[in-house]
């Protein structure tokens, strides 16, 4: 599976030279403008050729043409959020329809509620998604599984290139503020599940709320595969973040949004650059996947073709990150290690994880995670000294990498039951 969660992941391994990323952003946009009509034409042409298809060998050239057109037609980057499209979920012994409802919004995010008529009161859970170059819809499976037993909300982050300059900057403080605001909106007694990159900001938010004796502090906090302390078992991603000064990241990886967009002039880390870096890390794998898709379409393997299309439609849907958030994350989390060293602040105020006393905690790590190594997330339990030992749990999931901690079969069958147990034990 691709690596898409850390703001510091997928860093291009370049030399000392700086790239004119602003110009590259405009060139990428120009290429997208040129190719989009061609891709639409290819998708339409593939649909027409599908009607001319046949099993006889004489139709093989038609099938090849159709396959090539469809592969090309679906291979482009977009900046539009895909639909969650979560169908009915099983609650108890019946299937219940799910409706999406925005219950609060800022220029940078919506608090999205997956509302369902379960007929019973279910624990409320806020899923804090990573802001990492892809949309929160990549946590679709995480949400689907949680919906069986919970009333689920998610931080649905907006594409920074669509946020006007007048909305102001968005850094780690603003991210932390959003977590607190959304918990306030949900009301007392909620639970929080943070996936990967946002675990630092979420832990900071809960610590500030605990110190202020905020009645909306969450009852439980589940931290899944996140970089609390990247000094522990450093990964290649961590080493890349340490390999350059923060000034290099700012000069080399930050661009201005073209003026044609709502966020024109906003400084961002472009999502297209992030995806390009990810693909370069596993180029042979991606090329092989598209080659296999060609033959899936040619041979009529509809189920395999649909699975490939769903994955890459999501993978190629990118969002730009606000420059402040990206740079502060690289500096504070991956370079300076502010949280574990007791130097993290929120709006100038020290963040004290030891202030957390009444929020139960669960940390989850993956045995084969090469993005967030074993021990990096569990470090949160040591930082939160005020939480009684009886309210702390850790789970190391065997046989999974980064993505498998919160998506897929082992997430549903082995990790999720641990999350559910912690929530249920602290719901009263």
N, C-alpha and C positions, 0 to 999 in steps of 0.2 A: 504494500500500500504506500501511497505517496506521503511525504513528510511535509505537513503544511501548518503546524500549530505554533511553533515558536516564532516570535518576531525576529529572532536572531538566526533562524534556520534558513538553509538554502543560500547562504551568502556566497556571492561569486568569488572564486579564488583567483583574483587578479594580481598583477604586480603593483608597483608603486604609482603607476600612471592613473590619472583621473579620467573618467568618461564624461562626456557632455550629456548627462542623463536627460536634461531638459530637452535637448534636441532629439534624443532617442525617443522620449515620450511622444513628441509631436510626429516623429516618423512612424512610430507604432500606430498612432491614431490614424495617420494618413493611410497606412497599409490596411488597417481595419476598415476604413471607409471605402477603400477600393475593392477589397475582397468580399465584403458583406453581400453586395448585390450578386456577385458571382456565386457565392455559397448558396444564396436563396435560389438562384437559377438551377444550381446543381441538385439541390434537394428536390425541387419541382421536377426536374428532368428524371431523377431517379425514381420518383413516384410514377411518372408516365411509363418508364421502361419496365417497372414492376408489372404493369398490366399486360406487357407483351411477353412476359417470361413463360418458359415452358421447360419440361423435363428433358426433351430431346437434345442430344449433343449439339445440334445445329443452333440452339439458343445460347450456347456458352459465351459467344462474344457479347450478346446482349446482357447476360448476367454479369460479365466482367465490367462492361461499361456502367451498368447500374451500380455495382459495388463501388467502383472508383468514384462515381459522382456522389454517392451517399457518404463515403468516408471523407471526401473533401468538404462536402456540405456541412458536416457536423464537427469539423476540426478547428473552428475559429474561437478566439477569445471573446467573451462578452463581459459587460459590466452590469448586467441585470441580475437581481437576486432570483434564483430558482424558487419554485413553489415548494413548500414543505410537503404538501399533498399527502398528509397522514390520514389514511382512511379509517374506517371503524376499528376500534380497539376492544379487546375483550376485557370486561370488568366483571369479575365473578363468573357467572354462567351466561352472560349475554353480551352481544356486540353493541357498542355505543358509538354514535357518530361524534366526530371531533370538529369543532369550529374554531377558526383563528379569530382572536379579538384583541385589538390594540387597546390596552387599558391605560397606558401613559406613553408619552413620547417627548423626546428632545430633538434638536437638530441632528444629533449623532446616533441616537438609538431609539428603538421602540421596546416597551415592555409588552411582549406578545403572550397572550394567554391561550392555551389550548383547551378551550371550554368544552365540557361534555356533561350530559345529564346522567350522572351515575346513580342518582337516587340515594346516595349515602355521602356523608362528609369524608373527604379524603385529605391526607396531609398535603399542604401546599409546599411546592418545591420550586426554587428559583435556580434555573440552569444558567450559569454564567459562561458564555461561549468565548472562545479566543477571538481576538481581533488580529488576524494573521495573514491577510491577503485573500482569504475566502470568506464566504458568507456563513452565518450561523446555521444555515441549512445543512452543512456538513455534519451536524449533530442530530440529524433526523432520526437515526436509529437509536441514539441515546434517549431521545424524547419518546419515541414509540414504546420502548421497553418501560420507561418510567410511568407512562400513562396507564399501565395496567392497575397500579395501586396508588397513584398520586394525582393531585391537581397541579399541573405543570405550567410554569411560566419560563420564558427564555429572554435573554438580552439579545435582541435582534439588531445588531450593529448596522449602521448605514454606511454606504460607500462615501468616503471622504471627498471624492471629486464631485459629489452632488451636494455638499454642504457649503453654503455661502460663506465668504470670509467674515461677514458680519456676525456669524455665530461664535467667533472667537477661536482660541486654540483648544486643543484636546490632547492632554498628556496623561501621565499616570494619576495625577490628582483628580482630574476630571473622570477618569475611568472609575477610580475608587468612589468618587461622589455618586456616580450613576448606580453603583451597587447599593449604596445606602439609600438613595432616593427610591429605588425600585422595591427594596425591602419595606420601606415606609409605606409605599403604595399598596403592597400586598397585605399589610396589616400584621398584627402580632402573631407569633407562633409559627412562622415560616421556617423552612429548611433551605440550605444552600448546597448546590453541587457545582464545583468549579472544575473545568476541564482544561488542563495543560497551562498555557501561558498565563491566564488571569489569576492563578492561585496566589501570587504575591499581592496583587491589588485587593483580592477578596479577603485574604487574611488581614491585611491592613484595615479594610473597612470594618471587619468584625471586631478587631482590636479597638478601634476608635469608638465604635458603638458600645462595646463593653465598658470602656473607661468612662464613658459619658452616662452609663446606666440607661442606655436607650431601650425603651420597652419593646422596640421592634428588632432587637438583636435576635439572630436565628437560634433555633433550638439545637440544630446540628449543622455541621460543616463537613462535607465530603470533598477532599482534594484529590483529583485524579491526574496522575502523571504530569506534575507541574514542577517548575524550576525554583523551588524554595531556596536551595543552596547548591549552586552549580560548582562549588569547590569539591563536592563529593563525587568521586568517580567521573571526572570530566569526560564528556563525549567529544566527538569531532566537531559538532555544532558549537559546543562551549569553547573549544580551542580556536575555532574560526573567529568567534566574537572577541576573543582576547588578542588575536593576532594583529589588530590594527587599532590605532587611537580613535577616539570617538569623532575627531575632526575628519578622519578619512571617511567614515560612514556618512557624515553630513555632506561632504563635498562630492562624494562618489555616488551615493544611492538616493539622494533626495532631489526631486524635481518639482516644478510648478505645474499645476493643472492647466491645460490649455483654456483660453478664455471662452471658448464656445460652450463650456460646461457650467453648471450652476456654481460649482466651487472654483471657478477660474481664478488663478493666482494663488490658491492655497498650496502650501508646500506639503508634499506627500512622499511616501515610499510607494511607488507604483506596484499594484498587484500583479501586473503583467511581467514586471521584472522578477518578482518573487516566484511566479510560476515558471518563468523561463529558467531561473536558477535551479528550481526543483527538478525540472525536466532534464537539465544538463547533468544532474547528479545520477539520473537513471535513464539516460537517453536510449540505450539499447532496449531497455524494458518497454519504454513507451512506443518506440518504433515497432517492436515485435507485437505489441498489443494492437496497433493499427493494421499491421500486416495480417494478423489473425482475424481482425474484423472484416477485412476485404474478403477473406475466404468464408467467413461466417455468412456474409451476405450472398456471396456467390453460390454457396451450397445450401442456402435456405435454412440455416440454423437460426431461426427467429429468436429463440429465447436467449441464446448467447449474444446475438447482435443487440438485442434490447438492453441486456445487462451492461454491455460495453458502452452503449450510447448514454445510458443513465449516468454511469460513472463519469464519463468525460464531459457530458453536458454540465455536470456539477464542478468538475475539476477545472474546466476552462472558464467558469464564471468567477471573475476576480473582482476584488474591491481594493481601492487604494487606502493605505493607512495614513492617518495624520502624522506629519513629520515629528511633531513633539512626542507623540506616544512611542513611535518606533525608536527614536534616538534615546529617550529616557529609559525605555525598556532595555536596550542594549547596554547603556552605561550603568544603570542602577542594578539590574538583575544579573547580567552576564559578565560585567567587567568589575564593578565596585563591590558587589555582593552586599548591598546596603542592608537588606533585611536580616540575614544571619549575623551580621556584624553590629547590629543595633544602631545603624545610622539612617535607616529609612524614615522619612518624614512625610506628613500629609499636610499640605498648605503651611509648611514651616513648623509643624507640631510633631514631636517624636512619636513614632508608632511603637507601642509596647505590647507585643503578643502575650506577655505574661499577665496582662490585664484581663484576658479571656478566662472566665471561671465557670460559667454556666452553659456553655455551648459544647455539646459532645463533638468529638472529632474522629474522622476516619481518613486515613491516607491509603492510596492504592497505587501500586507500581507494577510494571510489566517486566518479567524476567529477561526478555530479549529487547527491551527498549533501548535503541541506540540514539534517541533524541534526548530523553530525560532518564538518566541512569538510575539504577537501584541506589536508594539512600537520599536522593535529592529531594523527593517529596516528603519522605518520612521525617526529614529534619524539622518539619513543622511541629511535630509532637514534642520535641525537645525545647523548641522556642516557647511553646505555650505551657509554661511551667505551672500556671495557675489552674489548669484543668486537671481534675483528679484523674489518677491512673485508671480508675474504673470507667471513665468516660472517654478513654482514648483507645483506638483500635488501628491496626495496620494490616493490610492484605497485600501479599506479593502474589500476583497472578502468574502462574507458570505457563510457558509455551506461547506467550504473546509478545509482540512488539508494542510500539507506542499506540498505534491505532486500535489494536485489539483490547486495550484497557477499557475503552468506552464504546466500542462498536463491534458487532459481529456475535458469533455464537458464544464465545467464552464470556463476553460482556454480559449477555443475556442470562447465561446459565450459571456462571460462577462469580462474577464481580457484582452484578446487580443484587443478588440475594444479600450480600454483605451491606450494600448501601441501604436496602430496604430494612434490614434488621436495625441498623443504627437510627434510621428515621422513626420506625415504629416504637423503639425503646424509649424515644425522647418526645413522643407525640402527646403524652397525657397532660 
